[in-house]
Amino acid sequence: MLFGRFAVLSLNRTEYKYLISLDQMAEIESDLSDRLVVDSLASEDGCYPIVTEYFETPDRECYWEKNRRLASRRKIRVRIYGNDGGKIPPTGFIEIKHKHFGVGAKRRLFLPVEEAIEFAKGNYNVLHETKRDWSRSQRMIITELFDLVERRKFEPAIQLRYDRKALMTPDGQLRITFDTKLMCRSELLELEPDDQRFEHYIIPENQSILEVKSIGPVPFWFREYGGEKSLVRRSFSKFCTALTVCDPVLHRQLQGIQSVA
């Protein structure tokens, strides 16, 4: 199993993001091969597909909070890792991603894929219908989820898929991921492991998103390496970019703003 069956995880991390070419991706992997190992949670080669459904409010508040750089903001996503017959079996979870004054935190519920898919379809009571002994931390996450879907009206909004390669330092302080073939759709189909039913790229097919995630400050050796390679940090949200690519609600809002301007 990739993860504990009903585990909960909360991480406070510093994140750097870079938009790079596939050639740069191969070069970085080669240059850092003596410092990095395959992520302990990944398959033998560190590669696996990810299918994600993001929730939003009807007024697209999460998008505008990000756009306006609100210091503290949250969003919900349902994710399906792995694929049938792959080195990572299909694994699902529900996640609250919380950005608070530049520090990222994730609060996760790991679930059987079928239950994660039910939640993505809007059957939120699946968390109550299946009887199990939730821990106190898990119950707190469930309470937070229901607050977001009931009080703030979070609902399924957009779906993404991409392939990920995950590496890390042996001590686990630094995690590096390369995401490729990033695609989205606004049609909310029932999620499937390694779902291929996507048409819209959110970045060019020959590019990758490099994410550097550190518990505490990013090590000096990586910052020095990034300077040597002229890697330029940038703010990039897969979620917000996907909305700008194919979300009809956001398109109407942006058209309205342009017409007023």
TORDREN-373808 format. One record per residue (C-alpha): residue number from 1; y, z, x. Coordinates in nm, 3 decimals. Each point is the difference from the previous one (the first is absolute). Example, Ala and Ser with C-alpha at 12.3 -4.5 7.8 and 13.67 -1.06 7.14 Angstrom:
BEGIN
<pt 1,<-0.450,0.780,1.230>>;
<pt 2,<0.344,-0.066,0.137>>;
This chain:
BEGIN
<pt 1,<0.000,0.000,0.000>>;
<pt 2,<0.351,-0.078,0.113>>;
<pt 3,<0.148,0.318,-0.146>>;
<pt 4,<-0.116,0.324,-0.155>>;
<pt 5,<-0.088,-0.057,-0.365>>;
<pt 6,<0.271,0.211,-0.161>>;
<pt 7,<0.216,0.082,0.301>>;
<pt 8,<0.373,0.063,-0.006>>;
<pt 9,<0.226,-0.097,0.285>>;
<pt 10,<0.365,0.069,0.075>>;
<pt 11,<0.159,-0.148,0.310>>;
<pt 12,<0.349,0.034,0.143>>;
<pt 13,<0.061,-0.291,0.229>>;
<pt 14,<0.260,-0.197,0.188>>;
<pt 15,<-0.037,-0.373,-0.061>>;
<pt 16,<0.130,-0.302,0.191>>;
<pt 17,<-0.045,-0.351,-0.141>>;
<pt 18,<0.022,-0.340,0.167>>;
<pt 19,<-0.036,-0.357,-0.124>>;
<pt 20,<-0.198,-0.189,0.266>>;
<pt 21,<-0.186,-0.328,0.045>>;
<pt 22,<-0.379,-0.020,0.020>>;
<pt 23,<0.036,-0.091,0.370>>;
<pt 24,<0.199,0.319,0.056>>;
<pt 25,<-0.265,0.193,-0.189>>;
<pt 26,<-0.271,-0.124,0.236>>;
<pt 27,<0.219,0.076,0.303>>;
<pt 28,<0.074,0.356,-0.113>>;
<pt 29,<-0.369,0.067,-0.066>>;
<pt 30,<-0.084,-0.123,0.350>>;
<pt 31,<0.282,0.190,0.172>>;
<pt 32,<-0.085,0.331,-0.167>>;
<pt 33,<-0.379,-0.028,0.008>>;
<pt 34,<-0.025,0.274,0.264>>;
<pt 35,<0.203,0.244,-0.214>>;
<pt 36,<-0.141,-0.065,-0.347>>;
<pt 37,<-0.335,0.026,-0.173>>;
<pt 38,<-0.114,-0.116,-0.341>>;
<pt 39,<0.126,0.232,-0.273>>;
<pt 40,<-0.262,0.265,-0.068>>;
<pt 41,<0.025,-0.068,-0.376>>;
<pt 42,<-0.049,-0.375,0.035>>;
<pt 43,<-0.299,-0.226,0.061>>;
<pt 44,<-0.134,-0.084,0.344>>;
<pt 45,<0.260,-0.270,0.060>>;
<pt 46,<0.280,0.186,-0.177>>;
<pt 47,<0.041,-0.272,-0.267>>;
<pt 48,<-0.013,0.034,-0.378>>;
<pt 49,<0.171,-0.146,-0.310>>;
<pt 50,<0.239,0.199,-0.219>>;
<pt 51,<0.081,-0.070,-0.365>>;
<pt 52,<0.288,0.202,-0.146>>;
<pt 53,<0.169,0.047,-0.334>>;
<pt 54,<0.348,0.149,0.007>>;
<pt 55,<0.159,0.183,-0.290>>;
<pt 56,<0.368,-0.030,-0.094>>;
<pt 57,<0.233,0.106,-0.276>>;
<pt 58,<0.106,-0.252,-0.266>>;
<pt 59,<0.347,-0.014,0.163>>;
<pt 60,<-0.145,-0.043,0.350>>;
<pt 61,<0.145,0.330,0.120>>;
<pt 62,<-0.229,0.019,0.306>>;
<pt 63,<0.129,-0.336,0.123>>;
<pt 64,<0.364,0.101,-0.042>>;
<pt 65,<-0.057,0.343,0.156>>;
<pt 66,<-0.136,-0.175,0.308>>;
<pt 67,<0.280,-0.259,-0.005>>;
<pt 68,<0.263,0.275,-0.020>>;
<pt 69,<-0.177,0.208,0.268>>;
<pt 70,<-0.045,0.304,-0.220>>;
<pt 71,<-0.098,0.283,0.235>>;
<pt 72,<-0.296,0.122,-0.206>>;
<pt 73,<-0.212,-0.240,-0.203>>;
<pt 74,<-0.358,-0.031,-0.126>>;
<pt 75,<-0.233,-0.269,-0.123>>;
<pt 76,<-0.358,-0.022,-0.128>>;
<pt 77,<-0.259,-0.247,0.118>>;
<pt 78,<-0.370,-0.052,-0.063>>;
<pt 79,<-0.196,-0.143,0.293>>;
<pt 80,<-0.344,-0.149,0.047>>;
<pt 81,<-0.122,-0.016,0.359>>;
<pt 82,<-0.293,-0.203,0.132>>;
<pt 83,<-0.235,-0.247,-0.166>>;
<pt 84,<-0.354,-0.033,-0.126>>;
<pt 85,<-0.234,-0.069,0.290>>;
<pt 86,<0.270,0.081,0.256>>;
<pt 87,<-0.003,0.265,0.268>>;
<pt 88,<0.233,0.206,-0.219>>;
<pt 89,<-0.140,0.037,-0.352>>;
<pt 90,<0.247,-0.020,-0.289>>;
<pt 91,<0.199,0.324,-0.017>>;
<pt 92,<0.280,0.087,-0.241>>;
<pt 93,<0.286,0.242,-0.010>>;
<pt 94,<0.321,0.083,-0.182>>;
<pt 95,<0.294,0.078,0.221>>;
<pt 96,<0.350,0.139,-0.032>>;
<pt 97,<0.209,-0.126,0.289>>;
<pt 98,<0.302,0.220,0.059>>;
<pt 99,<0.285,-0.088,0.235>>;
<pt 100,<0.219,0.302,0.071>>;
<pt 101,<0.296,-0.033,0.238>>;
<pt 102,<-0.180,-0.251,0.221>>;
<pt 103,<-0.336,0.179,0.010>>;
<pt 104,<-0.294,-0.146,-0.190>>;
<pt 105,<-0.255,0.211,-0.188>>;
<pt 106,<-0.309,-0.116,-0.186>>;
<pt 107,<-0.185,0.197,-0.263>>;
<pt 108,<-0.334,-0.158,-0.084>>;
<pt 109,<-0.288,0.039,-0.241>>;
<pt 110,<-0.316,-0.179,0.113>>;
<pt 111,<-0.208,-0.118,-0.292>>;
<pt 112,<-0.293,-0.222,-0.087>>;
<pt 113,<0.127,-0.358,-0.018>>;
<pt 114,<-0.072,-0.021,-0.372>>;
<pt 115,<0.227,0.298,-0.074>>;
<pt 116,<0.280,-0.130,0.222>>;
<pt 117,<-0.018,-0.333,-0.186>>;
<pt 118,<0.015,0.178,-0.336>>;
<pt 119,<0.316,0.182,0.109>>;
<pt 120,<0.151,-0.332,0.114>>;
<pt 121,<-0.071,-0.140,-0.347>>;
<pt 122,<0.209,0.280,-0.154>>;
<pt 123,<-0.282,0.236,-0.094>>;
<pt 124,<0.164,0.302,0.164>>;
<pt 125,<-0.222,0.245,-0.185>>;
<pt 126,<-0.290,-0.107,0.220>>;
<pt 127,<0.118,0.283,0.227>>;
<pt 128,<-0.072,0.246,-0.281>>;
<pt 129,<-0.298,-0.167,-0.165>>;
<pt 130,<-0.226,0.022,0.305>>;
<pt 131,<-0.090,0.364,0.042>>;
<pt 132,<0.011,0.134,0.353>>;
<pt 133,<0.128,0.299,0.189>>;
<pt 134,<0.340,-0.113,0.126>>;
<pt 135,<0.149,0.198,0.286>>;
<pt 136,<0.345,0.156,-0.039>>;
<pt 137,<0.153,-0.280,0.214>>;
<pt 138,<-0.168,-0.265,-0.212>>;
<pt 139,<0.123,0.161,-0.322>>;
<pt 140,<0.355,-0.002,0.140>>;
<pt 141,<-0.026,-0.373,0.071>>;
<pt 142,<-0.131,-0.067,-0.352>>;
<pt 143,<0.290,0.199,-0.146>>;
<pt 144,<0.244,-0.204,0.209>>;
<pt 145,<-0.162,-0.327,-0.110>>;
<pt 146,<0.029,0.090,-0.367>>;
<pt 147,<0.361,0.105,0.049>>;
<pt 148,<0.080,-0.343,0.143>>;
<pt 149,<-0.183,-0.199,-0.269>>;
<pt 150,<0.115,0.216,-0.294>>;
<pt 151,<0.351,0.114,0.092>>;
<pt 152,<0.115,-0.291,0.220>>;
<pt 153,<-0.213,-0.263,-0.180>>;
<pt 154,<-0.172,-0.138,0.309>>;
<pt 155,<-0.235,-0.283,-0.096>>;
<pt 156,<-0.199,-0.277,0.174>>;
<pt 157,<0.241,-0.267,0.124>>;
<pt 158,<-0.129,-0.216,0.286>>;
<pt 159,<-0.314,-0.058,0.208>>;
<pt 160,<-0.049,-0.085,0.368>>;
<pt 161,<-0.280,-0.075,0.243>>;
<pt 162,<-0.022,-0.036,0.377>>;
<pt 163,<-0.234,0.035,0.293>>;
<pt 164,<0.051,0.293,0.236>>;
<pt 165,<-0.106,0.075,0.355>>;
<pt 166,<0.041,0.367,0.089>>;
<pt 167,<0.012,0.152,0.349>>;
<pt 168,<0.092,0.345,0.126>>;
<pt 169,<0.039,0.212,0.311>>;
<pt 170,<-0.308,0.212,0.077>>;
<pt 171,<0.190,0.320,-0.088>>;
<pt 172,<0.094,-0.139,-0.341>>;
<pt 173,<0.374,0.053,0.048>>;
<pt 174,<0.085,-0.369,-0.020>>;
<pt 175,<-0.141,-0.255,-0.244>>;
<pt 176,<0.076,-0.373,0.023>>;
<pt 177,<-0.082,-0.247,-0.275>>;
<pt 178,<0.034,-0.376,-0.020>>;
<pt 179,<0.023,-0.140,-0.355>>;
<pt 180,<-0.056,-0.373,-0.055>>;
<pt 181,<-0.032,-0.239,-0.296>>;
<pt 182,<0.236,0.209,-0.212>>;
<pt 183,<-0.001,-0.135,-0.357>>;
<pt 184,<0.118,0.117,-0.341>>;
<pt 185,<-0.017,-0.073,-0.373>>;
<pt 186,<0.185,0.128,-0.305>>;
<pt 187,<-0.295,-0.070,-0.234>>;
<pt 188,<-0.181,0.332,-0.027>>;
<pt 189,<-0.365,-0.097,0.029>>;
<pt 190,<-0.273,0.262,0.018>>;
<pt 191,<-0.023,0.103,0.365>>;
<pt 192,<-0.300,-0.109,0.205>>;
<pt 193,<-0.101,0.086,0.357>>;
<pt 194,<0.127,-0.274,0.235>>;
<pt 195,<0.154,-0.182,-0.297>>;
<pt 196,<0.090,-0.361,0.094>>;
<pt 197,<0.183,-0.097,-0.320>>;
<pt 198,<0.347,-0.009,0.156>>;
<pt 199,<0.240,-0.292,0.044>>;
<pt 200,<0.332,0.128,0.139>>;
<pt 201,<0.050,0.096,0.365>>;
<pt 202,<0.262,0.266,0.065>>;
<pt 203,<0.033,-0.096,0.368>>;
<pt 204,<-0.104,-0.327,0.169>>;
<pt 205,<-0.374,-0.037,0.050>>;
<pt 206,<0.045,-0.017,0.381>>;
<pt 207,<0.171,0.341,0.018>>;
<pt 208,<-0.115,0.362,-0.009>>;
<pt 209,<0.151,0.337,-0.079>>;
<pt 210,<-0.050,0.244,0.288>>;
<pt 211,<0.029,0.363,-0.111>>;
<pt 212,<0.012,0.282,0.253>>;
<pt 213,<-0.066,0.339,-0.160>>;
<pt 214,<0.032,0.320,0.195>>;
<pt 215,<-0.050,0.367,-0.077>>;
<pt 216,<0.327,0.119,0.149>>;
<pt 217,<0.218,-0.224,0.222>>;
<pt 218,<-0.139,-0.338,0.104>>;
<pt 219,<-0.123,0.042,0.361>>;
<pt 220,<0.240,-0.107,0.274>>;
<pt 221,<-0.253,-0.240,0.152>>;
<pt 222,<-0.007,-0.207,-0.319>>;
<pt 223,<0.378,-0.002,-0.036>>;
<pt 224,<0.021,-0.116,0.361>>;
<pt 225,<-0.261,-0.270,-0.064>>;
<pt 226,<0.186,-0.116,-0.310>>;
<pt 227,<0.318,-0.034,0.206>>;
<pt 228,<-0.179,-0.203,0.265>>;
<pt 229,<-0.136,-0.237,-0.267>>;
<pt 230,<0.332,-0.017,-0.189>>;
<pt 231,<-0.164,0.131,-0.317>>;
<pt 232,<0.273,0.059,-0.257>>;
<pt 233,<-0.053,0.272,-0.259>>;
<pt 234,<0.082,-0.099,-0.353>>;
<pt 235,<-0.011,0.146,-0.345>>;
<pt 236,<-0.268,-0.178,-0.200>>;
<pt 237,<-0.152,0.098,-0.332>>;
<pt 238,<-0.304,-0.196,-0.118>>;
<pt 239,<0.066,0.135,-0.347>>;
<pt 240,<0.367,-0.103,-0.020>>;
<pt 241,<-0.064,-0.337,0.164>>;
<pt 242,<-0.278,-0.075,-0.247>>;
<pt 243,<0.231,0.083,-0.292>>;
<pt 244,<0.266,-0.239,0.132>>;
<pt 245,<-0.265,-0.272,0.037>>;
<pt 246,<-0.159,0.004,-0.344>>;
<pt 247,<0.113,0.279,-0.234>>;
<pt 248,<0.171,-0.151,-0.309>>;
<pt 249,<0.171,0.329,-0.094>>;
<pt 250,<0.171,0.032,0.338>>;
<pt 251,<0.086,-0.371,-0.004>>;
<pt 252,<0.188,0.048,-0.328>>;
<pt 253,<0.185,0.299,0.142>>;
<pt 254,<0.102,-0.186,0.316>>;
<pt 255,<0.113,-0.302,-0.201>>;
<pt 256,<0.213,0.228,-0.215>>;
<pt 257,<0.164,0.151,0.309>>;
<pt 258,<0.070,-0.347,0.142>>;
<pt 259,<0.153,-0.121,-0.326>>;
<pt 260,<0.236,0.300,-0.010>>;
<pt 261,<0.098,-0.053,0.365>>;
